[in-house]
Amino acid sequence: MTKSKIFLYLCLSFISGIFLDSLIKIPQLFWLGILISGLILISVWWPRTLYEQKTFARENDPQKVRGKKRNKKAVILGFCLIVLVGGVFRHNYSNIMARPAENNKEIIFKGIVIKEPEIRSDKINLTIKNKEIGKILIAAELYPQYEYGDELEIKGELKIPIIFEDFNYQEYLAKDGIYRVTYYPEIKLTSKNQGNIVYQSILRFKNKLRENIYQTLPSPQNAILGAIFLGDQQKVSGELKEKFNITGTQHIMAISGMNMVIIAEILLFLGLGFGLWRGQAFYFVLIFLFLYIIIVGAPASAIRAGIMSGLLLLAQKIGRLNSAHRAVIFAGVIMLAINPLLLKFDAGFQLSFMAVLGIIFLKPILDKRTETWPNPLGLKDVLTMTFAAQLGVLPLLIFNFGQLSLISPLANLLIVPFLPIIMLSGLVLSLVGLVWLSLAKIIAWPIWLLLTYIIKITDWLSLVPLAAYKFNKVSWLILVGYYLVLAIIVRRITSRGPTPIGGRTS
């Protein structure tokens, strides 16, 4: 067994530990027993392995070779069990941190707004930070409105987030380091510009781009572009959101990891289709991703998705897509070691992680099955990549949104390939609007056509009978079962012979 494969098993063990502790409440004595079992395996079999390596290093006796392999596997299993328990304890520790002592009393405190305010239809959510208390989520009236960097004096009752019967809101906020909430307190603005100057400038630039989008396009096209380009969903009507849910295309209206991965891949294939070398296309997409993350305000979710996308792009640049899963899984381990609550409560992390793995494992298979198809401008690559990503995230979409869209594969194939064009056009439109608004309104017409196309496709497909099936609650066992079956299928197909890495190589 190679060192890289052993390392992969250790990474998967750590993720499995976090996964199990996230979803199953098992007594700590059980995990202590698993830990002791791992230590026993290592203490018994490792000395034998070292002894046999020195004694039988040059012998080719089949029986002794099998014995050495068996001993080595026992040692590896021991380390995997220890790392598994490490994942359990890491998640358990984060749970303890997420349960602060009761403190439901009215107090007066000051804090600085540290995130871009989230404007909803009936309220505004402010994330503020106080030196003694830490991060606090405030639900406030829509007006007056506040912005990043404002220092506020708050008079209200601090509460611990509620744990609902079917949703742990406490842990959901804890993944962002928020352990207290207060609802509609008295708020007084005491000073402005108390945040990071660079980040504040980025958010103000983003607001100007947002204003240009809403000034140059009519509704609902401006709301859709704002959602696709900037992740702003507050102006998208509830009816339209429901149609996107029915067609399984709701992910395009958010700065989701899956969205960013797909867009990066499509841009890469389009660049190759238009004659760029792989290295040129790689740097073009990388620069676009960097600028896009900055423009949308560099939230942690976008940075994580950018890292996943960058690893996938790098693997394709050097022609090692078939082994890129190790780097992606290791990156996931680092992110989960820092914040284990991401695995259960951050849909963006889940989607980006599984979309990338779906592309790595499934796209080469789909490329092999469609190698005789024409590939004008890399469009076949776009279709196989989109479908591979969809297969990778399908159960997660059902698990997170409680709905299986039977029309989703068709809807995504008709809509997703146009997302990079819309995003690039939206960037040009909003930048031109900073200089010459009249010219931006002229540029807006072709973008309006593309957005209208997306809206019409969504309208039509949402009316198809049995387009979607709703679930009251989806068990995590379905997730595990789906991915196990998918892994077995991929294993059997790939064991028959090599498949191409996917995409063009020049």
C-alpha positions in Angstrom: 0.0 0.0 0.0 1.5 3.4 -1.1 2.0 6.2 1.3 -0.4 8.4 -0.6 -3.1 5.8 -0.2 -2.4 5.5 3.5 -2.6 9.3 3.9 -5.9 9.3 2.0 -7.4 6.7 4.4 -6.3 8.8 7.4 -8.0 11.9 5.9 -11.2 9.9 5.2 -11.1 8.6 8.8 -11.0 12.1 10.2 -13.9 13.2 8.0 -15.8 10.1 9.0 -15.3 10.9 12.7 -16.8 14.4 12.3 -19.6 13.0 10.1 -20.6 10.3 12.7 -20.5 12.7 15.7 -22.5 15.2 13.7 -25.4 12.8 13.1 -25.3 10.1 15.7 -25.1 10.6 19.5 -22.9 7.7 20.6 -21.6 7.5 24.3 -18.0 8.7 24.7 -17.1 5.4 26.3 -17.7 3.7 22.9 -15.2 6.1 21.3 -12.8 5.5 24.1 -13.0 1.8 23.4 -12.3 2.4 19.7 -9.3 4.6 20.7 -7.9 1.8 22.9 -8.5 -0.7 20.1 -6.5 1.4 17.7 -3.6 1.8 20.3 -3.6 -2.0 20.9 -3.4 -2.7 17.1 -0.5 -0.4 16.7 1.4 -1.6 19.9 1.0 -5.2 18.9 1.5 -5.2 15.2 3.9 -2.3 14.5 6.9 -3.9 16.3 6.3 -7.1 14.3 6.1 -5.0 11.1 9.4 -3.3 11.9 11.0 -6.6 12.8 9.9 -8.3 9.6 11.1 -5.4 7.5 14.6 -5.9 8.9 14.6 -9.7 9.0 12.8 -10.6 5.8 13.7 -7.6 3.7 15.3 -9.7 0.9 13.1 -12.8 1.1 10.4 -13.5 -1.4 8.6 -16.3 0.4 4.8 -15.7 -0.5 3.6 -16.7 2.9 6.0 -14.2 4.6 5.0 -11.5 2.1 1.4 -12.0 2.9 2.2 -11.9 6.6 4.0 -8.6 6.3 1.0 -7.1 4.3 -1.4 -8.4 7.0 0.7 -6.8 9.8 1.0 -3.5 7.9 -2.8 -3.4 7.3 -3.4 -4.0 11.1 -1.1 -1.0 11.9 -2.8 1.2 9.3 -6.2 0.2 10.7 -5.0 1.2 14.2 -4.0 4.6 13.0 -7.3 5.1 11.1 -9.2 4.3 14.3 -7.2 6.8 16.3 -7.7 9.5 13.6 -11.4 8.6 13.5 -11.8 9.2 17.2 -9.8 12.4 16.7 -12.4 13.6 14.3 -15.2 12.7 16.8 -13.5 14.6 19.6 -12.8 17.6 17.4 -16.4 17.9 16.6 -17.5 17.2 20.2 -15.2 20.1 21.3 -16.8 22.5 18.9 -20.2 21.4 20.2 -19.2 22.3 23.8 -18.0 25.7 22.6 -21.4 26.2 20.9 -23.3 25.8 24.2 -22.6 28.9 26.3 -24.2 29.4 29.7 -27.6 30.9 30.0 -27.6 34.7 30.0 -31.1 35.8 29.1 -31.0 39.3 30.6 -31.2 42.8 29.3 -27.9 44.5 29.0 -26.3 47.5 27.3 -23.2 46.9 25.2 -21.3 48.3 22.2 -20.2 46.4 19.1 -18.9 46.9 15.6 -20.7 45.6 12.5 -18.2 43.1 11.1 -20.1 41.7 8.1 -22.2 43.1 5.3 -25.8 43.4 6.7 -28.2 40.8 5.4 -31.4 42.6 4.3 -34.6 40.5 4.4 -38.1 41.4 3.4 -39.1 42.3 7.0 -35.9 42.8 8.9 -32.1 43.2 8.7 -29.6 40.9 10.3 -26.5 42.5 11.7 -23.4 40.6 12.9 -21.6 42.6 15.4 -18.6 41.9 17.6 -18.1 42.9 21.2 -14.7 42.5 22.9 -16.1 40.7 25.9 -19.1 38.8 24.5 -17.8 38.0 21.0 -20.0 37.8 17.9 -23.7 38.5 18.3 -26.5 38.2 15.7 -29.0 41.1 15.8 -32.4 41.0 14.1 -33.3 44.7 13.7 -35.9 46.8 11.9 -35.3 47.5 8.3 -34.8 51.2 9.0 -32.6 52.9 9.8 -30.0 50.9 7.9 -26.5 50.3 9.1 -23.3 49.2 7.2 -20.1 47.4 7.8 -17.8 49.3 10.2 -20.6 51.1 12.2 -20.1 51.1 15.9 -23.5 50.5 17.6 -24.7 50.8 21.2 -27.2 48.0 21.8 -29.8 47.7 24.6 -31.5 44.4 24.5 -31.8 40.9 25.9 -29.1 38.5 24.9 -30.4 35.0 24.2 -28.9 31.7 23.3 -30.0 30.5 19.8 -33.0 28.2 19.9 -32.6 24.5 19.1 -35.7 23.6 17.1 -37.1 20.0 16.8 -35.8 19.5 13.3 -33.0 22.0 13.1 -30.1 23.0 15.5 -30.0 26.8 15.0 -27.5 27.0 17.8 -24.9 24.9 16.0 -25.8 26.5 12.7 -24.8 29.9 14.0 -21.8 28.4 15.9 -20.2 27.5 12.6 -19.7 31.2 12.1 -18.6 31.8 15.7 -21.9 33.3 16.8 -23.2 32.1 20.2 -25.7 34.9 21.1 -28.7 36.5 19.4 -30.9 39.5 20.3 -34.2 40.4 18.6 -35.2 44.0 17.8 -33.2 45.8 20.5 -32.7 49.5 20.9 -29.9 50.6 18.6 -27.9 53.8 18.7 -25.2 54.6 16.1 -22.1 55.9 18.0 -19.5 56.1 15.3 -18.7 55.0 11.7 -15.7 53.6 9.8 -14.5 51.4 12.6 -13.8 48.4 10.5 -11.0 47.3 8.1 -10.5 50.1 5.6 -9.7 47.7 2.7 -12.7 45.5 3.3 -14.9 48.5 3.8 -13.8 49.8 0.4 -14.5 46.4 -1.2 -18.1 46.4 0.2 -18.7 49.9 -1.0 -17.5 49.0 -4.5 -19.8 46.0 -4.4 -22.7 48.3 -3.5 -22.0 50.5 -6.5 -21.9 47.5 -8.8 -25.2 46.4 -7.3 -26.8 49.8 -7.9 -25.7 49.8 -11.5 -27.3 46.4 -12.1 -30.6 47.5 -10.7 -30.5 50.8 -12.7 -29.6 49.3 -16.1 -32.0 46.2 -16.1 -35.7 45.9 -15.5 -37.3 43.6 -13.0 -37.1 40.6 -12.6 -34.0 40.4 -14.8 -32.0 42.8 -12.5 -32.9 40.7 -9.5 -31.8 37.5 -11.2 -28.5 39.0 -12.2 -28.0 40.4 -8.7 -28.5 36.9 -7.3 -26.3 35.2 -9.9 -23.5 37.7 -9.8 -23.5 39.0 -6.2 -25.6 36.4 -4.3 -28.3 39.0 -3.5 -31.6 37.1 -3.3 -33.7 39.6 -1.4 -35.3 41.1 -4.6 -36.1 37.8 -6.2 -39.8 37.1 -5.7 -40.9 34.1 -3.7 -42.8 32.7 -6.8 -39.6 32.8 -8.9 -37.6 31.2 -6.1 -40.1 28.4 -5.9 -39.7 27.8 -9.7 -36.0 27.6 -9.3 -36.4 25.1 -6.5 -38.8 22.9 -8.6 -36.3 22.8 -11.5 -33.3 22.2 -9.2 -31.5 25.3 -10.4 -31.7 27.2 -7.1 -27.9 27.0 -6.7 -27.4 29.5 -9.5 -28.8 32.3 -7.3 -26.2 32.0 -4.6 -22.4 32.3 -4.2 -22.3 28.6 -3.7 -19.3 26.4 -3.9 -20.9 24.2 -6.5 -21.7 27.3 -8.6 -18.2 28.5 -8.5 -16.7 25.2 -9.4 -19.0 24.7 -12.4 -18.4 28.3 -13.6 -14.6 27.9 -13.3 -14.7 24.6 -15.2 -16.9 26.0 -18.0 -14.6 29.1 -18.4 -11.7 26.7 -18.7 -13.3 24.6 -21.3 -14.5 27.6 -23.3 -11.0 29.1 -23.2 -9.6 25.8 -24.5 -12.4 25.7 -27.1 -11.4 29.2 -28.3 -7.8 28.1 -28.8 -6.1 29.1 -25.6 -3.3 26.8 -24.3 -4.2 25.0 -21.1 -1.7 27.2 -19.1 -3.3 30.4 -20.5 -6.8 29.2 -19.8 -5.8 28.2 -16.3 -4.4 31.7 -15.4 -7.4 33.4 -17.0 -9.8 31.5 -14.9 -7.7 31.8 -11.7 -7.6 35.6 -12.1 -11.3 35.7 -12.7 -12.0 33.7 -9.6 -9.7 35.9 -7.5 -11.4 39.1 -8.8 -14.9 37.6 -8.3 -14.2 36.6 -4.7 -12.9 40.1 -4.0 -15.9 41.7 -5.7 -18.5 39.7 -3.7 -16.9 40.8 -0.5 -14.6 37.8 0.1 -16.9 35.8 2.4 -15.4 32.7 4.0 -17.7 30.4 1.9 -16.5 32.0 -1.4 -12.8 31.6 -0.3 -13.3 28.0 0.5 -15.1 27.4 -2.8 -12.3 29.3 -4.6 -9.7 27.0 -3.0 -11.6 23.9 -4.1 -11.9 25.3 -7.6 -8.3 26.3 -7.7 -7.1 22.8 -6.8 -9.3 21.2 -9.5 -8.0 23.7 -12.1 -4.4 23.0 -11.0 -4.9 19.3 -11.4 -6.2 19.8 -14.9 -3.3 22.1 -15.8 -0.7 19.6 -14.9 -2.7 16.7 -16.3 -3.3 14.9 -13.0 -7.1 15.0 -12.6 -7.2 11.3 -11.8 -5.2 11.9 -8.6 -6.5 15.3 -7.7 -9.0 13.9 -5.2 -6.2 13.5 -2.6 -5.5 17.2 -2.6 -9.2 18.1 -2.5 -9.9 15.7 0.4 -6.8 17.0 2.3 -8.0 20.6 1.8 -11.4 19.5 3.2 -9.7 18.0 6.2 -7.9 21.2 6.9 -11.1 23.2 6.7 -13.0 20.8 8.9 -10.1 20.7 11.5 -10.5 24.5 11.7 -14.3 24.4 11.7 -15.9 20.9 12.0 -19.4 22.4 12.0 -19.1 23.1 8.3 -19.7 19.4 7.4 -23.3 19.5 8.7 -24.4 23.1 8.5 -22.6 24.7 5.6 -24.4 23.6 2.4 -21.9 25.6 0.3 -19.0 23.6 1.7 -20.9 20.3 1.1 -21.8 21.2 -2.5 -18.3 22.5 -3.5 -16.6 19.5 -2.0 -18.8 16.9 -3.7 -19.1 18.8 -6.9 -15.3 18.8 -7.3 -15.1 15.1 -6.4 -18.0 14.4 -8.8 -16.0 16.1 -11.6 -12.8 14.3 -10.7 -14.3 10.8 -10.7 -17.3 10.9 -13.1 -16.2 13.3 -15.8 -13.5 11.0 -17.2 -16.1 8.2 -17.3 -18.6 10.4 -19.1 -15.9 11.6 -21.5 -15.1 8.0 -22.4 -18.7 7.2 -23.1 -19.1 10.3 -25.3 -15.7 10.4 -27.0 -17.4 10.0 -30.5 -19.7 13.0 -29.9 -18.8 16.3 -31.6 -17.2 18.9 -29.3 -17.6 22.4 -30.8 -16.0 25.1 -28.7 -15.7 22.6 -25.9 -19.5 22.4 -25.4 -19.4 18.6 -24.9 -16.9 19.1 -22.1 -19.2 21.6 -20.5 -22.2 19.2 -20.7 -20.2 16.2 -19.3 -18.7 18.4 -16.5 -22.1 19.8 -15.6 -23.7 16.4 -15.4 -20.8 14.9 -13.4 -21.1 17.7 -10.8 -24.9 17.2 -10.7 -24.4 13.5 -10.0 -21.9 14.4 -7.2 -24.3 16.7 -5.4 -27.7 15.2 -6.1 -28.4 13.7 -2.7 -27.1 16.8 -1.0 -29.6 18.9 -2.9 -32.4 16.6 -1.8 -31.1 16.5 1.8 -30.7 20.3 2.1 -33.8 21.5 0.2 -36.2 18.5 0.8 -37.0 18.2 -2.8 -36.0 15.9 -5.7 -36.2 17.7 -9.0 -36.8 15.1 -11.7 -36.4 17.9 -14.3 -33.1 19.1 -12.8 -30.7 17.4 -15.2 -32.4 18.9 -18.2 -32.8 22.3 -16.6 -29.2 22.5 -15.5 -28.0 21.4 -19.0 -30.0 24.2 -20.5 -29.1 26.9 -18.0 -25.7 26.3 -16.4 -23.5 26.6 -19.6 -24.7 30.2 -19.9 -23.7 31.2 -16.3 -20.1 32.2 -17.1 -21.2 34.4 -20.0 -23.8 36.1 -17.7 -21.3 36.6 -14.9 -18.6 38.1 -17.3 -21.3 40.3 -18.9 -22.6 41.3 -15.6 -19.1 42.4 -14.5 -18.6 44.4 -17.7 -22.1 46.0 -17.3 -21.6 47.0 -13.7 -18.0 48.4 -14.3 -19.1 50.4 -17.4 -22.0 51.8 -15.4 -19.5 53.3 -13.0 -18.2 55.5 -15.9 -21.0 55.8 -18.3 -24.5 54.7 -17.3 -26.1 55.3 -20.7 -23.6 53.0 -22.4 -24.2 50.4 -19.7 -27.9 50.5 -20.5 -27.1 49.6 -24.2 -24.8 46.8 -23.1 -27.6 45.5 -20.9 -29.8 44.4 -23.8 -28.0 41.1 -24.7 -27.7 40.4 -21.0 -31.4 40.9 -20.7 -32.0 38.4 -23.4 -29.9 35.7 -21.6 -31.6 36.4 -18.3 -35.0 36.3 -20.0 -34.1 32.9 -21.5 -33.2 31.6 -18.0 -36.5 32.8 -16.6 -38.6 31.4 -19.5 -36.8 28.0 -19.3 -37.4 27.9 -15.5 -41.1 28.9 -16.1 -41.7 26.2 -18.7 -39.9 23.4 -16.9 -41.5 24.1 -13.6 -44.9 23.5 -15.2 -44.0 20.0 -16.3 -46.2 17.4 -14.5 -44.2 15.6 -11.7 -41.3 17.9 -12.3 -40.3 17.6 -8.6 -41.1 15.4 -5.6 -41.1 16.8 -2.1 -39.8 15.0 1.0 -40.8 15.8 4.6 -37.4 14.6 5.9 -34.5 12.9 4.3 -32.4 10.5 6.3 -28.6 10.8 6.3 -28.6 7.1 5.6 -29.8 7.8 2.0 -26.8 10.1 1.6 -24.4 7.3 2.7 -26.2 4.7 0.6 -26.1 6.9 -2.5 -22.4 7.6 -2.3 -21.5 4.0 -1.5 -23.4 2.8 -4.5 -21.8 5.5 -6.7 -18.3 4.6 -5.4 -18.8 0.9 -6.2 -20.0 1.8 -9.7 -17.1 4.1 -10.3 -14.7 1.5 -8.9 -16.0 -1.2 -11.2 -15.9 0.9 -14.3 -12.4 2.3 -13.7 -11.0 -1.1 -12.8 -11.8 -2.3 -16.3 -9.3 0.0 -17.9 -7.9 3.5 -17.9 -10.2 6.4 -18.8 -9.0 9.7 -20.2 -8.3 12.6 -17.9 -11.0 14.7 -19.5 -10.9 17.9 -21.4 -8.5 18.9 -24.0 -4.8 18.5 -23.4 -3.4 21.3 -25.5 
